[in-house]
Amino acid sequence: MHLYQRRPKRQPSPPQAEFAQGKCYLARQSALVFGRNRREPLPWRPVVSWALDGPRVYVLPSTTKQYPDFFFLVRDRCFLKRRHEDARDSYLCPRVEPLSLPDLIELGTLDHPTRLDIADWKRAQRISS
């Protein structure tokens, strides 16, 4: 058997959306690609849901580091159901990642205008790439 005999499993492409689904979660870092290169890994990372597709939740991972092509998200835009001790302003990565519900802890929901702004930002990124 050769090393490259099988093709890797194709990642499902994220659905297009008119607005972000907009739930605020903590995602298990080990389930994400984003942030794996951290020197000191965190067990959980804040994310925002982009879309639902059956058992998958497509999320936009976030960071507190500022990047010009990331979406700036003010911390008070999420209506919290569950208190989050480390709530800070963050920046959403444009790369959508599929996760399953067991890898997520729901914190709350974004307001609708912010969900629309995220969809506009994602649409603009598709056009410019």
CNS distance restraints for C-alpha pairs under 8 A (distance, minus, plus):
assign (resid   1 and name CA) (resid   5 and name CA) 6.97 0.50 0.50
assign (resid  12 and name CA) (resid  98 and name CA) 7.97 0.50 0.50
assign (resid  14 and name CA) (resid  51 and name CA) 7.66 0.50 0.50
assign (resid  14 and name CA) (resid  58 and name CA) 6.62 0.50 0.50
assign (resid  14 and name CA) (resid  96 and name CA) 6.74 0.50 0.50
assign (resid  14 and name CA) (resid  97 and name CA) 7.78 0.50 0.50
assign (resid  14 and name CA) (resid  98 and name CA) 7.65 0.50 0.50
assign (resid  15 and name CA) (resid  51 and name CA) 6.66 0.50 0.50
assign (resid  15 and name CA) (resid  53 and name CA) 7.74 0.50 0.50
assign (resid  17 and name CA) (resid  50 and name CA) 7.74 0.50 0.50
assign (resid  17 and name CA) (resid  51 and name CA) 7.16 0.50 0.50
assign (resid  17 and name CA) (resid 119 and name CA) 6.82 0.50 0.50
assign (resid  18 and name CA) (resid 116 and name CA) 7.27 0.50 0.50
assign (resid  18 and name CA) (resid 119 and name CA) 6.09 0.50 0.50
assign (resid  19 and name CA) (resid  50 and name CA) 7.96 0.50 0.50
assign (resid  19 and name CA) (resid 115 and name CA) 5.38 0.50 0.50
assign (resid  19 and name CA) (resid 116 and name CA) 4.75 0.50 0.50
assign (resid  19 and name CA) (resid 117 and name CA) 7.76 0.50 0.50
assign (resid  19 and name CA) (resid 118 and name CA) 7.00 0.50 0.50
assign (resid  19 and name CA) (resid 119 and name CA) 4.81 0.50 0.50
assign (resid  19 and name CA) (resid 120 and name CA) 7.85 0.50 0.50
assign (resid  20 and name CA) (resid  49 and name CA) 6.79 0.50 0.50
assign (resid  20 and name CA) (resid  50 and name CA) 4.65 0.50 0.50
assign (resid  20 and name CA) (resid  51 and name CA) 6.48 0.50 0.50
assign (resid  20 and name CA) (resid 115 and name CA) 4.80 0.50 0.50
assign (resid  20 and name CA) (resid 116 and name CA) 6.58 0.50 0.50
assign (resid  20 and name CA) (resid 118 and name CA) 6.30 0.50 0.50
assign (resid  20 and name CA) (resid 119 and name CA) 5.69 0.50 0.50
assign (resid  21 and name CA) (resid  49 and name CA) 5.56 0.50 0.50
assign (resid  21 and name CA) (resid  50 and name CA) 5.01 0.50 0.50
assign (resid  21 and name CA) (resid  51 and name CA) 5.22 0.50 0.50
assign (resid  21 and name CA) (resid  52 and name CA) 7.48 0.50 0.50
assign (resid  21 and name CA) (resid 115 and name CA) 7.01 0.50 0.50
assign (resid  22 and name CA) (resid  48 and name CA) 5.76 0.50 0.50
assign (resid  22 and name CA) (resid  49 and name CA) 5.14 0.50 0.50
assign (resid  22 and name CA) (resid  50 and name CA) 6.27 0.50 0.50
assign (resid  22 and name CA) (resid 109 and name CA) 5.77 0.50 0.50
assign (resid  22 and name CA) (resid 110 and name CA) 5.19 0.50 0.50
assign (resid  22 and name CA) (resid 111 and name CA) 7.80 0.50 0.50
assign (resid  22 and name CA) (resid 115 and name CA) 5.76 0.50 0.50
assign (resid  23 and name CA) (resid  48 and name CA) 5.56 0.50 0.50
assign (resid  23 and name CA) (resid  49 and name CA) 5.21 0.50 0.50
assign (resid  23 and name CA) (resid 106 and name CA) 7.16 0.50 0.50
assign (resid  23 and name CA) (resid 107 and name CA) 7.56 0.50 0.50
assign (resid  23 and name CA) (resid 108 and name CA) 5.85 0.50 0.50
assign (resid  23 and name CA) (resid 109 and name CA) 4.32 0.50 0.50
assign (resid  23 and name CA) (resid 110 and name CA) 6.11 0.50 0.50
assign (resid  24 and name CA) (resid  46 and name CA) 7.20 0.50 0.50
assign (resid  24 and name CA) (resid  47 and name CA) 6.04 0.50 0.50
assign (resid  24 and name CA) (resid  48 and name CA) 4.73 0.50 0.50
assign (resid  24 and name CA) (resid  49 and name CA) 6.64 0.50 0.50
assign (resid  24 and name CA) (resid  78 and name CA) 6.72 0.50 0.50
assign (resid  24 and name CA) (resid 106 and name CA) 6.13 0.50 0.50
assign (resid  24 and name CA) (resid 107 and name CA) 5.34 0.50 0.50
assign (resid  24 and name CA) (resid 108 and name CA) 5.09 0.50 0.50
assign (resid  24 and name CA) (resid 109 and name CA) 5.44 0.50 0.50
assign (resid  24 and name CA) (resid 110 and name CA) 6.79 0.50 0.50
assign (resid  25 and name CA) (resid  46 and name CA) 5.74 0.50 0.50
assign (resid  25 and name CA) (resid  47 and name CA) 5.34 0.50 0.50
assign (resid  25 and name CA) (resid  48 and name CA) 6.14 0.50 0.50
assign (resid  25 and name CA) (resid  49 and name CA) 7.58 0.50 0.50
assign (resid  25 and name CA) (resid 104 and name CA) 6.00 0.50 0.50
assign (resid  25 and name CA) (resid 105 and name CA) 5.28 0.50 0.50
assign (resid  25 and name CA) (resid 106 and name CA) 4.41 0.50 0.50
assign (resid  25 and name CA) (resid 107 and name CA) 5.13 0.50 0.50
assign (resid  25 and name CA) (resid 108 and name CA) 7.11 0.50 0.50
assign (resid  26 and name CA) (resid  44 and name CA) 5.76 0.50 0.50
assign (resid  26 and name CA) (resid  45 and name CA) 5.35 0.50 0.50
assign (resid  26 and name CA) (resid  46 and name CA) 4.46 0.50 0.50
assign (resid  26 and name CA) (resid  47 and name CA) 6.01 0.50 0.50
assign (resid  26 and name CA) (resid 104 and name CA) 5.61 0.50 0.50
assign (resid  26 and name CA) (resid 105 and name CA) 5.08 0.50 0.50
assign (resid  26 and name CA) (resid 106 and name CA) 6.57 0.50 0.50
assign (resid  26 and name CA) (resid 107 and name CA) 7.06 0.50 0.50
assign (resid  27 and name CA) (resid  31 and name CA) 7.48 0.50 0.50
assign (resid  27 and name CA) (resid  32 and name CA) 7.71 0.50 0.50
assign (resid  27 and name CA) (resid  44 and name CA) 5.29 0.50 0.50
assign (resid  27 and name CA) (resid  45 and name CA) 5.21 0.50 0.50
assign (resid  27 and name CA) (resid  46 and name CA) 6.10 0.50 0.50
assign (resid  27 and name CA) (resid  47 and name CA) 6.37 0.50 0.50
assign (resid  27 and name CA) (resid 103 and name CA) 5.69 0.50 0.50
assign (resid  27 and name CA) (resid 104 and name CA) 4.60 0.50 0.50
assign (resid  27 and name CA) (resid 105 and name CA) 6.55 0.50 0.50
assign (resid  28 and name CA) (resid  32 and name CA) 7.10 0.50 0.50
assign (resid  28 and name CA) (resid  43 and name CA) 6.01 0.50 0.50
assign (resid  28 and name CA) (resid  44 and name CA) 4.64 0.50 0.50
assign (resid  28 and name CA) (resid  45 and name CA) 6.54 0.50 0.50
assign (resid  28 and name CA) (resid 103 and name CA) 5.23 0.50 0.50
assign (resid  28 and name CA) (resid 104 and name CA) 6.41 0.50 0.50
assign (resid  29 and name CA) (resid  33 and name CA) 7.99 0.50 0.50
assign (resid  29 and name CA) (resid  35 and name CA) 7.35 0.50 0.50
assign (resid  29 and name CA) (resid  36 and name CA) 7.45 0.50 0.50
assign (resid  29 and name CA) (resid  41 and name CA) 7.72 0.50 0.50
assign (resid  29 and name CA) (resid  42 and name CA) 6.54 0.50 0.50
assign (resid  29 and name CA) (resid  43 and name CA) 5.42 0.50 0.50
assign (resid  29 and name CA) (resid  44 and name CA) 5.00 0.50 0.50
assign (resid  29 and name CA) (resid  45 and name CA) 5.83 0.50 0.50
assign (resid  30 and name CA) (resid  36 and name CA) 7.59 0.50 0.50
assign (resid  30 and name CA) (resid  43 and name CA) 7.29 0.50 0.50
assign (resid  31 and name CA) (resid  99 and name CA) 6.95 0.50 0.50
assign (resid  31 and name CA) (resid 103 and name CA) 6.84 0.50 0.50
assign (resid  32 and name CA) (resid  36 and name CA) 7.29 0.50 0.50
assign (resid  32 and name CA) (resid  97 and name CA) 7.11 0.50 0.50
assign (resid  32 and name CA) (resid  99 and name CA) 7.74 0.50 0.50
assign (resid  33 and name CA) (resid  97 and name CA) 7.74 0.50 0.50
assign (resid  34 and name CA) (resid  61 and name CA) 6.75 0.50 0.50
assign (resid  35 and name CA) (resid  41 and name CA) 7.77 0.50 0.50
assign (resid  36 and name CA) (resid  41 and name CA) 7.08 0.50 0.50
assign (resid  37 and name CA) (resid  41 and name CA) 7.92 0.50 0.50
assign (resid  45 and name CA) (resid  61 and name CA) 7.26 0.50 0.50
assign (resid  45 and name CA) (resid  62 and name CA) 7.12 0.50 0.50
assign (resid  45 and name CA) (resid  63 and name CA) 7.96 0.50 0.50
assign (resid  46 and name CA) (resid  61 and name CA) 6.49 0.50 0.50
assign (resid  46 and name CA) (resid  62 and name CA) 5.81 0.50 0.50
assign (resid  46 and name CA) (resid  63 and name CA) 7.73 0.50 0.50
assign (resid  47 and name CA) (resid  59 and name CA) 6.07 0.50 0.50
assign (resid  47 and name CA) (resid  60 and name CA) 5.49 0.50 0.50
assign (resid  47 and name CA) (resid  61 and name CA) 4.41 0.50 0.50
assign (resid  47 and name CA) (resid  62 and name CA) 5.50 0.50 0.50
assign (resid  47 and name CA) (resid  92 and name CA) 7.69 0.50 0.50
assign (resid  48 and name CA) (resid  59 and name CA) 5.41 0.50 0.50
assign (resid  48 and name CA) (resid  60 and name CA) 5.25 0.50 0.50
assign (resid  48 and name CA) (resid  61 and name CA) 6.66 0.50 0.50
assign (resid  48 and name CA) (resid  62 and name CA) 7.77 0.50 0.50
assign (resid  48 and name CA) (resid  92 and name CA) 7.91 0.50 0.50
assign (resid  49 and name CA) (resid  57 and name CA) 6.56 0.50 0.50
assign (resid  49 and name CA) (resid  58 and name CA) 5.75 0.50 0.50
assign (resid  49 and name CA) (resid  59 and name CA) 4.20 0.50 0.50
assign (resid  49 and name CA) (resid  60 and name CA) 6.22 0.50 0.50
assign (resid  50 and name CA) (resid  57 and name CA) 7.54 0.50 0.50
assign (resid  50 and name CA) (resid  58 and name CA) 5.33 0.50 0.50
assign (resid  50 and name CA) (resid  59 and name CA) 5.14 0.50 0.50
assign (resid  50 and name CA) (resid  60 and name CA) 6.45 0.50 0.50
assign (resid  50 and name CA) (resid  96 and name CA) 7.43 0.50 0.50
assign (resid  51 and name CA) (resid  57 and name CA) 6.11 0.50 0.50
assign (resid  51 and name CA) (resid  58 and name CA) 5.20 0.50 0.50
assign (resid  51 and name CA) (resid  59 and name CA) 7.23 0.50 0.50
assign (resid  52 and name CA) (resid  56 and name CA) 5.98 0.50 0.50
assign (resid  52 and name CA) (resid  57 and name CA) 4.73 0.50 0.50
assign (resid  52 and name CA) (resid  58 and name CA) 6.15 0.50 0.50
assign (resid  53 and name CA) (resid  57 and name CA) 6.38 0.50 0.50
assign (resid  53 and name CA) (resid  58 and name CA) 7.68 0.50 0.50
assign (resid  55 and name CA) (resid 100 and name CA) 6.19 0.50 0.50
assign (resid  55 and name CA) (resid 101 and name CA) 7.29 0.50 0.50
assign (resid  56 and name CA) (resid  98 and name CA) 5.90 0.50 0.50
assign (resid  56 and name CA) (resid  99 and name CA) 5.56 0.50 0.50
assign (resid  56 and name CA) (resid 100 and name CA) 5.06 0.50 0.50
assign (resid  56 and name CA) (resid 101 and name CA) 7.22 0.50 0.50
assign (resid  57 and name CA) (resid  98 and name CA) 5.64 0.50 0.50
assign (resid  57 and name CA) (resid  99 and name CA) 5.25 0.50 0.50
assign (resid  57 and name CA) (resid 100 and name CA) 5.93 0.50 0.50
assign (resid  57 and name CA) (resid 101 and name CA) 6.89 0.50 0.50
assign (resid  58 and name CA) (resid  96 and name CA) 6.05 0.50 0.50
assign (resid  58 and name CA) (resid  97 and name CA) 5.38 0.50 0.50
assign (resid  58 and name CA) (resid  98 and name CA) 4.38 0.50 0.50
assign (resid  58 and name CA) (resid  99 and name CA) 6.21 0.50 0.50
assign (resid  59 and name CA) (resid  96 and name CA) 5.44 0.50 0.50
assign (resid  59 and name CA) (resid  97 and name CA) 5.34 0.50 0.50
assign (resid  59 and name CA) (resid  98 and name CA) 6.34 0.50 0.50
assign (resid  59 and name CA) (resid  99 and name CA) 7.24 0.50 0.50
assign (resid  60 and name CA) (resid  92 and name CA) 5.93 0.50 0.50
assign (resid  60 and name CA) (resid  93 and name CA) 5.79 0.50 0.50
assign (resid  60 and name CA) (resid  94 and name CA) 6.46 0.50 0.50
assign (resid  60 and name CA) (resid  95 and name CA) 6.41 0.50 0.50
assign (resid  60 and name CA) (resid  96 and name CA) 5.06 0.50 0.50
assign (resid  60 and name CA) (resid  97 and name CA) 6.59 0.50 0.50
assign (resid  61 and name CA) (resid  92 and name CA) 5.77 0.50 0.50
assign (resid  61 and name CA) (resid  93 and name CA) 5.55 0.50 0.50
assign (resid  61 and name CA) (resid  95 and name CA) 7.77 0.50 0.50
assign (resid  61 and name CA) (resid  96 and name CA) 7.51 0.50 0.50
assign (resid  61 and name CA) (resid  97 and name CA) 7.73 0.50 0.50
assign (resid  62 and name CA) (resid  90 and name CA) 6.11 0.50 0.50
assign (resid  62 and name CA) (resid  91 and name CA) 5.27 0.50 0.50
assign (resid  62 and name CA) (resid  92 and name CA) 4.34 0.50 0.50
assign (resid  62 and name CA) (resid  93 and name CA) 5.78 0.50 0.50
assign (resid  63 and name CA) (resid  90 and name CA) 5.47 0.50 0.50
assign (resid  63 and name CA) (resid  91 and name CA) 5.32 0.50 0.50
assign (resid  63 and name CA) (resid  92 and name CA) 6.65 0.50 0.50
assign (resid  63 and name CA) (resid  93 and name CA) 7.65 0.50 0.50
assign (resid  64 and name CA) (resid  88 and name CA) 7.44 0.50 0.50
assign (resid  64 and name CA) (resid  89 and name CA) 6.66 0.50 0.50
assign (resid  64 and name CA) (resid  90 and name CA) 4.55 0.50 0.50
assign (resid  64 and name CA) (resid  91 and name CA) 5.99 0.50 0.50
assign (resid  65 and name CA) (resid  90 and name CA) 7.28 0.50 0.50
assign (resid  65 and name CA) (resid  91 and name CA) 6.88 0.50 0.50
assign (resid  66 and name CA) (resid  70 and name CA) 7.39 0.50 0.50
assign (resid  66 and name CA) (resid  90 and name CA) 7.84 0.50 0.50
assign (resid  66 and name CA) (resid  91 and name CA) 6.36 0.50 0.50
assign (resid  67 and name CA) (resid  91 and name CA) 7.38 0.50 0.50
assign (resid  69 and name CA) (resid  93 and name CA) 7.94 0.50 0.50
assign (resid  69 and name CA) (resid  94 and name CA) 7.67 0.50 0.50
assign (resid  70 and name CA) (resid  91 and name CA) 5.51 0.50 0.50
assign (resid  70 and name CA) (resid  92 and name CA) 5.29 0.50 0.50
assign (resid  70 and name CA) (resid  93 and name CA) 5.21 0.50 0.50
assign (resid  70 and name CA) (resid  94 and name CA) 6.24 0.50 0.50
assign (resid  71 and name CA) (resid  91 and name CA) 5.16 0.50 0.50
assign (resid  71 and name CA) (resid  92 and name CA) 4.89 0.50 0.50
assign (resid  71 and name CA) (resid  93 and name CA) 6.92 0.50 0.50
assign (resid  71 and name CA) (resid  94 and name CA) 7.58 0.50 0.50
assign (resid  71 and name CA) (resid 118 and name CA) 7.21 0.50 0.50
assign (resid  71 and name CA) (resid 121 and name CA) 7.26 0.50 0.50
assign (resid  72 and name CA) (resid  89 and name CA) 7.56 0.50 0.50
assign (resid  72 and name CA) (resid  90 and name CA) 6.08 0.50 0.50
assign (resid  72 and name CA) (resid  91 and name CA) 4.59 0.50 0.50
assign (resid  72 and name CA) (resid  92 and name CA) 6.58 0.50 0.50
assign (resid  73 and name CA) (resid  77 and name CA) 7.31 0.50 0.50
assign (resid  73 and name CA) (resid  89 and name CA) 5.84 0.50 0.50
assign (resid  73 and name CA) (resid  90 and name CA) 5.24 0.50 0.50
assign (resid  73 and name CA) (resid  91 and name CA) 5.69 0.50 0.50
assign (resid  73 and name CA) (resid  92 and name CA) 7.02 0.50 0.50
assign (resid  74 and name CA) (resid  88 and name CA) 7.55 0.50 0.50
assign (resid  74 and name CA) (resid  89 and name CA) 4.67 0.50 0.50
assign (resid  74 and name CA) (resid  90 and name CA) 6.59 0.50 0.50
assign (resid  75 and name CA) (resid  87 and name CA) 6.20 0.50 0.50
assign (resid  75 and name CA) (resid  88 and name CA) 5.25 0.50 0.50
assign (resid  75 and name CA) (resid  89 and name CA) 4.51 0.50 0.50
assign (resid  75 and name CA) (resid  90 and name CA) 7.01 0.50 0.50
assign (resid  77 and name CA) (resid 110 and name CA) 5.57 0.50 0.50
assign (resid  77 and name CA) (resid 111 and name CA) 6.04 0.50 0.50
assign (resid  77 and name CA) (resid 114 and name CA) 7.19 0.50 0.50
assign (resid  78 and name CA) (resid 108 and name CA) 6.04 0.50 0.50
assign (resid  78 and name CA) (resid 109 and name CA) 5.24 0.50 0.50
assign (resid  78 and name CA) (resid 110 and name CA) 4.24 0.50 0.50
assign (resid  78 and name CA) (resid 111 and name CA) 6.48 0.50 0.50
assign (resid  79 and name CA) (resid 108 and name CA) 5.31 0.50 0.50
assign (resid  79 and name CA) (resid 109 and name CA) 5.29 0.50 0.50
assign (resid  79 and name CA) (resid 110 and name CA) 6.07 0.50 0.50
assign (resid  79 and name CA) (resid 111 and name CA) 7.19 0.50 0.50
assign (resid  80 and name CA) (resid  84 and name CA) 7.93 0.50 0.50
assign (resid  80 and name CA) (resid 107 and name CA) 5.58 0.50 0.50
assign (resid  80 and name CA) (resid 108 and name CA) 4.18 0.50 0.50
assign (resid  80 and name CA) (resid 109 and name CA) 6.70 0.50 0.50
assign (resid  81 and name CA) (resid 106 and name CA) 7.96 0.50 0.50
assign (resid  81 and name CA) (resid 107 and name CA) 5.59 0.50 0.50
assign (resid  81 and name CA) (resid 108 and name CA) 4.87 0.50 0.50
assign (resid  82 and name CA) (resid 106 and name CA) 7.68 0.50 0.50
assign (resid  82 and name CA) (resid 107 and name CA) 5.07 0.50 0.50
assign (resid  82 and name CA) (resid 108 and name CA) 6.77 0.50 0.50
assign (resid  83 and name CA) (resid 107 and name CA) 7.24 0.50 0.50
assign (resid  84 and name CA) (resid 107 and name CA) 7.27 0.50 0.50
assign (resid  94 and name CA) (resid 122 and name CA) 6.83 0.50 0.50
assign (resid  99 and name CA) (resid 103 and name CA) 6.66 0.50 0.50
assign (resid  99 and name CA) (resid 104 and name CA) 7.92 0.50 0.50
assign (resid 100 and name CA) (resid 104 and name CA) 7.28 0.50 0.50
assign (resid 101 and name CA) (resid 105 and name CA) 7.97 0.50 0.50
assign (resid 110 and name CA) (resid 114 and name CA) 6.55 0.50 0.50
assign (resid 110 and name CA) (resid 115 and name CA) 6.53 0.50 0.50
assign (resid 111 and name CA) (resid 115 and name CA) 6.52 0.50 0.50
assign (resid 112 and name CA) (resid 116 and name CA) 6.31 0.50 0.50
assign (resid 113 and name CA) (resid 117 and name CA) 6.22 0.50 0.50
assign (resid 114 and name CA) (resid 118 and name CA) 6.19 0.50 0.50
assign (resid 115 and name CA) (resid 119 and name CA) 6.44 0.50 0.50
assign (resid 116 and name CA) (resid 120 and name CA) 6.27 0.50 0.50
assign (resid 117 and name CA) (resid 121 and name CA) 6.14 0.50 0.50
assign (resid 118 and name CA) (resid 122 and name CA) 6.16 0.50 0.50
assign (resid 119 and name CA) (resid 123 and name CA) 6.07 0.50 0.50
assign (resid 120 and name CA) (resid 124 and name CA) 6.12 0.50 0.50
assign (resid 121 and name CA) (resid 125 and name CA) 6.30 0.50 0.50
assign (resid 122 and name CA) (resid 126 and name CA) 6.41 0.50 0.50
assign (resid 123 and name CA) (resid 127 and name CA) 6.42 0.50 0.50
assign (resid 124 and name CA) (resid 128 and name CA) 6.24 0.50 0.50
assign (resid 125 and name CA) (resid 129 and name CA) 6.16 0.50 0.50
